[in-house]
Structures are given as C-alpha cells and as structure tokens.
Amino acid sequence: MELEQVITEQEVRYRPKRRDSCGRDEQTARAMDTPPASGSKALYPGSKEHIAIGGNKVMPPPLSAIDESYAATIAEVFSEYPRALYHKAFKRERDAAGKIVPNGEAFPLPTADAISPNYPTPMNMAQRNGVRGIVATSEGSPAIIGQHLYRTCLVPSGWHVGDKIDLAACQKEEAALLKAGWVRSPNELNLPKPQTVEEESDE
C-alpha cells in the first residue's frame, strides 16, 4: 500500500493514497484528463488544424478550413428547407346518428404516422394504456403499432440527402400546403389529448 503525506498547520500524517478504477492517483488522473485543447500545437507551421500534445479527454476532431467552409455552406443552404409540415389524421367517435360524441375518443387514420413502427405494443398493454394504431403481431402475439393523430410531409416533396434545394420552389410548395391546412408544428393542430383506460374509468 502506498502512503501519501498530508501536511496541516498542526501535524504531519500519512494516509493511504486514493486511486481510481484505473489505478491512477488523483494527481495523475487530473493530468491525464486535461482537455487536449489546453495543450495543442499546429499540425504544421501556419496550419489552423491543431493536434493534442497531452490529455486523453474525448474531444471533437479538429476541422480544417475546408471543412469549416463546407459546414457553413450546408448550414446556410439547409437553414429553411427541407422542412416537415403536419396535418390532422384522425376521426372522432360518433354516435348512431353520425354525430360527434362530445369528449369522445379520437382514432388515428391509416395515413397517420407510426410512433415506433419497429416496436409494437402487446395488445393487452395497448388496451390498458389507450394506445391506438395498426393491429399487428409481435412474436406470434397480437400487438398494436401506435400512431400519432397526424401525418407529415416533407418540403420539398421527395427530397433525399444530397439533393439541391430550390428556395423559390420550396416556398411556393409550402404556401400551397399551408393553404390546404398543413402547419409547421403539431402544436398548431390542437390535437385531442389521448386518454388512458384508467382516466376514462375515473370520469
């Protein structure tokens, strides 16, 4: 066991030196965890790209002038588009006469977006928690793929990573969609709050 000296105004005493799970004492750990940014040097004379000369804390990779210029261009080009728009995609509970039931349930339409398509909720849990969506099977058992009460579209439509953005065309397409009832945020849709089985039974 290694001891370290502790000096105070009244006495000098020794105590076991504390070490972390890597076997480092406090001073060694502090020296190793120094951010590389505090000890770095230019990759070559006059270079904006620096490399760390000490420390092992995880840091982002250094960017060259070309990388910085490209990142700034991408941020500017895609600052407005592509953009997601939202539209209601649910139907309300109706009575035998076809009238909407006040404070009734809301059911997502088949076109509504899935919440987690790869993670169906077992049927009994879905019923207990008021999950609405598409009936499916999970490991041979009935399940529900939960759905939002809205659907989304992308402006420009059919956009893929790497496609160029035509700002004028995007603005025209978005204006037409906004006129047709699409909005920029789900909060603007004033969607009904889903109720769980427990909440429904308390009313």
DARACOR-V327458 format. One record per backbone hydrogen bond with DSSP energy under -0.5 kcal/mol. NH is the residue of the N-H (numbers start at 0). CO is the residue of the C=O. E is the energy in kcal/mol with one decimal. If there is no record, write none. Layout:
BEGIN
nh=NH co=CO e=E
nh=NH co=CO e=E
END
This chain:
BEGIN
nh=3 co=14 e=-2.7
nh=5 co=12 e=-3.2
nh=6 co=4 e=-0.5
nh=7 co=5 e=-0.5
nh=7 co=10 e=-2.8
nh=12 co=5 e=-2.6
nh=14 co=3 e=-1.9
nh=16 co=1 e=-2.7
nh=19 co=23 e=-2.3
nh=22 co=19 e=-2.1
nh=25 co=17 e=-0.6
nh=28 co=24 e=-2.6
nh=29 co=25 e=-2.3
nh=30 co=26 e=-1.9
nh=31 co=27 e=-2.4
nh=32 co=28 e=-2.2
nh=33 co=30 e=-0.7
nh=37 co=34 e=-1.9
nh=38 co=35 e=-1.8
nh=40 co=50 e=-2.3
nh=42 co=48 e=-3.0
nh=46 co=43 e=-2.8
nh=50 co=40 e=-2.7
nh=52 co=38 e=-3.4
nh=53 co=38 e=-0.7
nh=55 co=31 e=-2.5
nh=56 co=33 e=-0.6
nh=67 co=63 e=-2.4
nh=68 co=64 e=-2.1
nh=69 co=65 e=-2.3
nh=70 co=66 e=-2.6
nh=71 co=67 e=-2.1
nh=72 co=68 e=-1.9
nh=73 co=69 e=-2.5
nh=74 co=70 e=-2.3
nh=75 co=71 e=-1.8
nh=76 co=72 e=-2.8
nh=77 co=73 e=-2.5
nh=78 co=75 e=-1.0
nh=81 co=154 e=-0.7
nh=82 co=154 e=-2.3
nh=84 co=152 e=-2.6
nh=85 co=182 e=-2.9
nh=86 co=150 e=-2.0
nh=88 co=148 e=-2.6
nh=90 co=106 e=-2.7
nh=92 co=104 e=-2.3
nh=94 co=98 e=-2.7
nh=97 co=94 e=-1.8
nh=100 co=92 e=-2.9
nh=103 co=100 e=-2.1
nh=106 co=90 e=-3.1
nh=108 co=88 e=-2.4
nh=111 co=108 e=-1.9
nh=112 co=149 e=-2.4
nh=114 co=145 e=-3.0
nh=118 co=115 e=-2.2
nh=120 co=143 e=-3.4
nh=122 co=141 e=-2.2
nh=125 co=121 e=-2.6
nh=126 co=122 e=-2.6
nh=127 co=123 e=-1.9
nh=128 co=124 e=-1.9
nh=129 co=125 e=-0.6
nh=129 co=126 e=-0.6
nh=130 co=125 e=-2.5
nh=133 co=144 e=-2.0
nh=135 co=142 e=-3.1
nh=137 co=140 e=-3.2
nh=140 co=137 e=-1.5
nh=142 co=135 e=-3.0
nh=143 co=120 e=-2.9
nh=144 co=133 e=-3.0
nh=145 co=143 e=-0.9
nh=146 co=131 e=-2.2
nh=147 co=112 e=-2.9
nh=150 co=86 e=-2.4
nh=152 co=84 e=-1.8
nh=154 co=82 e=-2.6
nh=155 co=153 e=-0.5
nh=158 co=155 e=-1.4
nh=162 co=159 e=-2.6
nh=165 co=163 e=-0.6
nh=166 co=164 e=-0.9
nh=169 co=165 e=-2.5
nh=170 co=166 e=-2.4
nh=171 co=167 e=-1.9
nh=172 co=168 e=-2.5
nh=173 co=169 e=-2.9
nh=174 co=170 e=-2.2
nh=175 co=171 e=-1.7
nh=176 co=172 e=-1.9
nh=177 co=173 e=-2.9
nh=178 co=174 e=-1.9
nh=179 co=175 e=-1.2
nh=180 co=177 e=-1.3
nh=181 co=176 e=-2.4
nh=182 co=85 e=-2.5
nh=187 co=184 e=-1.5
nh=188 co=185 e=-1.7
nh=189 co=186 e=-0.8
nh=196 co=127 e=-0.9
nh=199 co=195 e=-2.3
nh=200 co=196 e=-2.1
nh=201 co=197 e=-1.1
nh=202 co=198 e=-0.7
nh=202 co=199 e=-0.7
END
